[in-house]
Amino acid sequence: MVDCDEHKGVCSKYGVSGYPTLQWFPKGSLEPKKYEGPRTAEALAEFVNNEGGLNVKIAAVPSSVAVLTADNFNDIVLDENKDVLVEFYAPWCGHCKNLAPTYEKVAAAFKSEKDVVVANLDADKYKDLAEKYGVSGFPTLKFFPKGNKAGEDYDGGRDLDDFVAFINEKSGTSRDGKGQLTSKAGTVESLDALVKEFVAAGADEKKAVFSRIEEEVEKLKGSTARYGKIYLKAAKTCMVKGADYAKNEIERLQRLLEKSISPAKADEFTLKKNILSAFA
């Protein structure tokens, strides 16, 4: 790499008039060949391989975005158990390239949600699918929720927070832009109201309120049913260990969350901590 501001003579000698200029100097020669191909890692690697007689391959960068094809589109997007956000893009599209880093962060933020998929489709390659879903410009974003596999247009903002807020609202999730659970994750409004009564009740009354909590948990479905079990366990333990249990357990969980733990464990501890806050 040559700094042409500092070495104007060298750059002038080799006809450099714009930046960046890429030139290939074959072994043993000072006569360069100007590189005029695409400015992508893949294209540059192919050029160097061809000119240098090499066979170097670029390691694929791990991605959280599900890559759609004609073969897997229906299996992933039309899965009635999944909420799927799809970006229809074209490799040559500048706006698509600008969106890519943000879209990758969106996918990473929801990778722990088994019922949420963030995906993309090369609409230039799979034109039939793009036409089927009315794609006429790039990037086009469509959301395919569990209850509407015809798809609906995503017309929101293109910032990370915009996408995260949209998915949280549509899918009932509680993630932030870093993929961490928010302080509302796991909480159930109807149970929080009962817990408030439970905490205020005397020792004899607590059993009656606990029975009402059990009845409410029986009505819950999906992920909230799982959260309900955490409420029940917390209420039982509070009756055995006393009023200080919730506060002490929250402090213990917070210490664990500050350590290096797996994302799954972080989710587990955060859910429990959030629910226990209603008892503290």
RODO-2510 file (C-alpha; in nm, 4 decimals, decimal comma):
residues 280
     n   res          X          Y          Z
     1     m     0,0000     0,0000     0,0000
     2     v     0,1340     0,3403    -0,0987
     3     d     0,0275     0,6724     0,0585
     4     c     0,0027     0,8914    -0,2522
     5     d    -0,0104     1,2129    -0,0498
     6     e     0,3299     1,1293     0,0920
     7     h     0,4789     0,9624    -0,2172
     8     k     0,3398     1,1684    -0,5047
     9     g     0,6310     1,0841    -0,7335
    10     v     0,5757     0,7091    -0,7123
    11     c     0,2029     0,7407    -0,7744
    12     s     0,2558     0,9788    -1,0653
    13     k     0,5059     0,7359    -1,2203
    14     y     0,2438     0,4616    -1,2258
    15     g    -0,0413     0,6771    -1,3515
    16     v    -0,2451     0,6896    -1,0336
    17     s    -0,5115     0,9600    -1,0625
    18     g    -0,7868     0,8342    -0,8289
    19     y    -0,8143     0,6495    -0,5035
    20     p    -0,8044     0,3703    -0,4324
    21     t    -0,6169     0,2437    -0,7387
    22     l    -0,5218    -0,1242    -0,7400
    23     q    -0,2340    -0,2509    -0,9539
    24     w    -0,0799    -0,5950    -0,9863
    25     f     0,2978    -0,6271    -1,0185
    26     p     0,3977    -0,9709    -1,1501
    27     k     0,7035    -1,1328    -0,9951
    28     g     1,0222    -0,9774    -1,1351
    29     s     0,8425    -0,6959    -1,3177
    30     l     0,7844    -0,3262    -1,2512
    31     e     0,5211    -0,3051    -1,5243
    32     p     0,1868    -0,3181    -1,3422
    33     k    -0,1478    -0,4485    -1,4537
    34     k    -0,4370    -0,2343    -1,3353
    35     y    -0,7107    -0,4160    -1,1463
    36     e    -1,0507    -0,3146    -1,2816
    37     g    -1,2740    -0,5848    -1,1353
    38     p    -1,5305    -0,5673    -0,8542
    39     r    -1,4099    -0,4503    -0,5123
    40     t    -1,5238    -0,7603    -0,3269
    41     a    -1,3072    -1,0050    -0,1343
    42     e    -1,4160    -1,2888    -0,3607
    43     a    -1,3352    -1,1020    -0,6832
    44     l    -0,9970    -0,9829    -0,5536
    45     a    -0,9057    -1,3343    -0,4418
    46     e    -1,0016    -1,4747    -0,7824
    47     f    -0,7855    -1,2122    -0,9557
    48     v    -0,4820    -1,2868    -0,7369
    49     n    -0,5295    -1,6609    -0,7850
    50     n    -0,5458    -1,6217    -1,1634
    51     e    -0,2500    -1,3860    -1,1884
    52     g    -0,0330    -1,5602    -0,9316
    53     g    -0,1162    -1,9195    -1,0147
    54     l    -0,2600    -1,9773    -0,6701
    55     n    -0,5659    -2,1516    -0,5317
    56     v    -0,6350    -1,9608    -0,2119
    57     k    -0,9903    -1,9707    -0,0760
    58     i    -1,1422    -1,7099     0,1518
    59     a    -1,2832    -1,8494     0,4739
    60     a    -1,6559    -1,7894     0,4971
    61     v    -1,7531    -1,5370     0,7622
    62     p    -2,0001    -1,6992     1,0050
    63     s    -2,3444    -1,5468     0,9646
    64     s    -2,6626    -1,5604     1,1697
    65     v    -2,8730    -1,4766     0,8615
    66     a    -3,0483    -1,7805     0,7136
    67     v    -2,9664    -1,8000     0,3419
    68     l    -3,2730    -1,8892     0,1371
    69     t    -3,2769    -2,0760    -0,1932
    70     a    -3,5456    -2,2215    -0,4166
    71     d    -3,4911    -2,5538    -0,2392
    72     n    -3,5361    -2,4389     0,1207
    73     f    -3,7616    -2,1321     0,0879
    74     n    -4,0898    -2,3098     0,1606
    75     d    -3,9462    -2,5192     0,4440
    76     i    -3,8142    -2,2124     0,6259
    77     v    -4,0416    -1,9223     0,5333
    78     l    -4,3729    -2,1106     0,5242
    79     d    -4,3100    -2,2965     0,8503
    80     e    -4,6251    -2,2264     1,0539
    81     n    -4,4229    -2,2458     1,3760
    82     k    -4,1845    -1,9641     1,2789
    83     d    -4,1987    -1,5875     1,2411
    84     v    -3,9688    -1,5103     0,9480
    85     l    -3,8275    -1,1761     0,8311
    86     v    -3,6981    -1,1964     0,4730
    87     e    -3,4790    -0,9517     0,2857
    88     f    -3,5072    -0,9847    -0,0918
    89     y    -3,1795    -0,8406    -0,2226
    90     a    -2,9579    -0,8215    -0,5299
    91     p    -2,5773    -0,8602    -0,5072
    92     w    -2,5214    -0,5432    -0,7123
    93     c    -2,7616    -0,3292    -0,5052
    94     g    -2,5851    -0,0506    -0,3143
    95     h    -2,8670    -0,0066    -0,0608
    96     c    -2,8570    -0,3815     0,0067
    97     k    -2,4834    -0,3649     0,0753
    98     n    -2,5387    -0,0741     0,3130
    99     l    -2,8106    -0,2659     0,4965
   100     a    -2,6090    -0,5892     0,5273
   101     p    -2,4126    -0,5079     0,8485
   102     t    -2,7286    -0,3946     1,0295
   103     y    -2,9262    -0,6942     0,9053
   104     e    -2,6534    -0,9258     1,0339
   105     k    -2,6839    -0,7642     1,3788
   106     v    -3,0606    -0,8168     1,3697
   107     a    -3,0121    -1,1862     1,2938
   108     a    -2,7526    -1,2183     1,5699
   109     a    -2,9851    -1,0484     1,8198
   110     f    -3,2567    -1,3102     1,7635
   111     k    -3,0471    -1,6217     1,7025
   112     s    -3,1445    -1,7629     2,0427
   113     e    -3,5160    -1,7357     1,9608
   114     k    -3,6131    -2,0726     1,8136
   115     d    -3,9393    -1,9354     1,6693
   116     v    -3,7829    -1,6326     1,4958
   117     v    -3,5821    -1,6488     1,1722
   118     v    -3,4020    -1,3599     1,0025
   119     a    -3,3290    -1,4607     0,6431
   120     n    -3,2388    -1,3279     0,2994
   121     l    -3,2867    -1,4327    -0,0610
   122     d    -3,0833    -1,3387    -0,3676
   123     a    -3,3810    -1,2127    -0,5675
   124     d    -3,1627    -1,1551    -0,8728
   125     k    -3,0811    -1,5260    -0,8796
   126     y    -3,4240    -1,6538    -0,7771
   127     k    -3,6390    -1,4261    -0,9894
   128     d    -3,9437    -1,6550    -0,9796
   129     l    -3,9689    -1,6266    -0,6017
   130     a    -3,9165    -1,2515    -0,6142
   131     e    -4,1939    -1,2167    -0,8723
   132     k    -4,4266    -1,4430    -0,6723
   133     y    -4,4020    -1,2105    -0,3725
   134     g    -4,4284    -0,8881    -0,5707
   135     v    -4,0693    -0,7757    -0,5314
   136     s    -3,9898    -0,4908    -0,7701
   137     g    -3,7067    -0,3068    -0,5924
   138     f    -3,4161    -0,3843    -0,3644
   139     p    -3,3936    -0,4367    -0,0819
   140     t    -3,7536    -0,5430    -0,0196
   141     l    -3,8325    -0,6694     0,3297
   142     k    -4,1292    -0,8905     0,4052
   143     f    -4,2446    -1,0465     0,7297
   144     f    -4,4018    -1,3915     0,7302
   145     p    -4,5620    -1,4423     1,0736
   146     k    -4,7009    -1,7704     1,1978
   147     g    -5,0549    -1,6674     1,1086
   148     n    -4,9964    -1,5073     0,7678
   149     k    -4,7721    -1,6945     0,5292
   150     a    -4,8840    -1,4726     0,2414
   151     g    -4,6347    -1,2258     0,3855
   152     e    -4,6691    -0,8604     0,4786
   153     d    -4,4495    -0,5672     0,3784
   154     y    -4,2029    -0,4315     0,6305
   155     d    -4,2220    -0,0542     0,5982
   156     g    -4,0384     0,0403     0,9175
   157     g    -3,7017     0,2038     0,9676
   158     r    -3,3754     0,0426     0,8663
   159     d    -3,1845     0,0952     1,1924
   160     l    -3,1075    -0,1906     1,4306
   161     d    -3,3443    -0,0559     1,6960
   162     d    -3,6256    -0,0293     1,4395
   163     f    -3,5934    -0,3936     1,3373
   164     v    -3,5593    -0,5135     1,6970
   165     a    -3,8690    -0,3212     1,8087
   166     f    -4,0668    -0,4590     1,5127
   167     i    -3,9761    -0,8230     1,5786
   168     n    -4,0346    -0,7883     1,9524
   169     e    -4,3813    -0,6473     1,8876
   170     k    -4,4772    -0,9029     1,6236
   171     s    -4,3246    -1,2108     1,7861
   172     g    -4,3780    -1,1325     2,1528
   173     t    -4,0048    -1,1453     2,2207
   174     s    -3,8063    -0,9154     2,4494
   175     r    -3,4577    -0,8732     2,3031
   176     d    -3,2344    -0,5697     2,2769
   177     g    -2,9953    -0,4892     1,9926
   178     k    -2,7219    -0,7025     2,1492
   179     g    -2,9471    -1,0053     2,1733
   180     q    -2,9833    -0,9823     2,5497
   181     l    -3,3207    -1,0206     2,7172
   182     t    -3,4764    -0,6972     2,8404
   183     s    -3,6066    -0,6406     3,1925
   184     k    -3,9593    -0,7232     3,0708
   185     a    -3,8689    -1,0675     2,9366
   186     g    -4,0628    -1,3466     3,1060
   187     t    -4,3002    -1,1209     3,2967
   188     v    -4,6743    -1,1903     3,2705
   189     e    -4,9024    -0,8987     3,3559
   190     s    -5,1864    -1,1089     3,4996
   191     l    -4,9449    -1,2976     3,7244
   192     d    -4,7663    -0,9809     3,8364
   193     a    -5,0993    -0,8483     3,9647
   194     l    -5,1544    -1,1660     4,1675
   195     v    -4,7975    -1,1627     4,2974
   196     k    -4,8569    -0,8114     4,4281
   197     e    -5,1454    -0,9515     4,6334
   198     f    -4,9341    -1,2512     4,7345
   199     v    -4,6540    -1,0327     4,8697
   200     a    -4,8954    -0,8122     5,0649
   201     a    -5,0908    -1,1067     5,2100
   202     g    -5,0373    -1,2485     5,5545
   203     a    -4,9073    -1,6019     5,6089
   204     d    -5,2541    -1,7601     5,6164
   205     e    -5,3809    -1,5638     5,3152
   206     k    -5,0780    -1,6476     5,1004
   207     k    -5,2032    -2,0030     5,0375
   208     a    -5,5312    -1,8732     4,8959
   209     v    -5,3524    -1,6292     4,6639
   210     f    -5,1099    -1,9053     4,5631
   211     s    -5,4077    -2,1179     4,4528
   212     r    -5,5254    -1,8312     4,2326
   213     i    -5,1764    -1,8053     4,0819
   214     e    -5,1932    -2,1786     4,0039
   215     e    -5,5303    -2,1316     3,8320
   216     e    -5,3962    -1,8441     3,6228
   217     v    -5,0871    -2,0424     3,5199
   218     e    -5,3139    -2,3250     3,3978
   219     k    -5,4654    -2,0818     3,1452
   220     l    -5,1313    -1,9832     2,9948
   221     k    -5,0084    -2,1177     2,6618
   222     g    -4,6839    -2,1168     2,4658
   223     s    -4,3805    -1,9469     2,6151
   224     t    -4,5907    -1,7765     2,8841
   225     a    -4,6796    -2,1206     3,0226
   226     r    -4,3080    -2,1792     3,0796
   227     y    -4,2780    -1,8439     3,2541
   228     g    -4,5787    -1,9352     3,4683
   229     k    -4,3922    -2,2334     3,6101
   230     i    -4,1119    -1,9995     3,7218
   231     y    -4,3690    -1,7809     3,8986
   232     l    -4,5101    -2,0856     4,0783
   233     k    -4,1694    -2,2085     4,1885
   234     a    -4,0770    -1,8612     4,3140
   235     a    -4,4023    -1,8318     4,5108
   236     k    -4,3536    -2,1742     4,6708
   237     t    -3,9973    -2,0914     4,7711
   238     c    -4,1026    -1,7552     4,9129
   239     m    -4,3536    -1,9318     5,1387
   240     v    -4,0805    -2,1655     5,2643
   241     k    -3,7827    -1,9284     5,2900
   242     g    -3,9580    -1,6041     5,3722
   243     a    -3,9783    -1,2519     5,2332
   244     d    -3,6024    -1,2040     5,1874
   245     y    -3,5692    -1,4963     4,9448
   246     a    -3,6523    -1,2969     4,6292
   247     k    -3,4131    -1,0116     4,7096
   248     n    -3,1255    -1,2471     4,7971
   249     e    -3,1825    -1,4642     4,4911
   250     i    -3,1914    -1,1606     4,2593
   251     e    -2,8547    -1,0491     4,3972
   252     r    -2,7104    -1,3984     4,3451
   253     l    -2,8360    -1,4144     3,9865
   254     q    -2,6949    -1,0694     3,9126
   255     r    -2,3510    -1,1848     4,0283
   256     l    -2,3760    -1,4858     3,7969
   257     l    -2,4818    -1,2659     3,5047
   258     e    -2,1703    -1,0551     3,5499
   259     k    -1,9524    -1,3613     3,4917
   260     s    -1,8620    -1,5230     3,1588
   261     i    -2,1566    -1,7528     3,0890
   262     s    -2,3247    -1,8972     2,7808
   263     p    -2,6082    -1,7054     2,6107
   264     a    -2,8497    -1,9824     2,7107
   265     k    -2,7538    -1,9503     3,0778
   266     a    -2,7750    -1,5705     3,0559
   267     d    -3,1314    -1,6034     2,9233
   268     e    -3,2234    -1,8512     3,1965
   269     f    -3,0889    -1,6318     3,4766
   270     t    -3,2378    -1,3113     3,3323
   271     l    -3,5860    -1,4627     3,3045
   272     k    -3,5730    -1,5826     3,6634
   273     k    -3,4367    -1,2475     3,7856
   274     n    -3,7087    -1,0538     3,6009
   275     i    -3,9863    -1,2696     3,7454
   276     l    -3,8425    -1,2590     4,0969
   277     s    -3,8462    -0,8786     4,0841
   278     a    -4,2253    -0,8965     4,1240
   279     f    -4,1727    -1,0758     4,4573
   280     a    -3,9016    -0,8424     4,5909
***
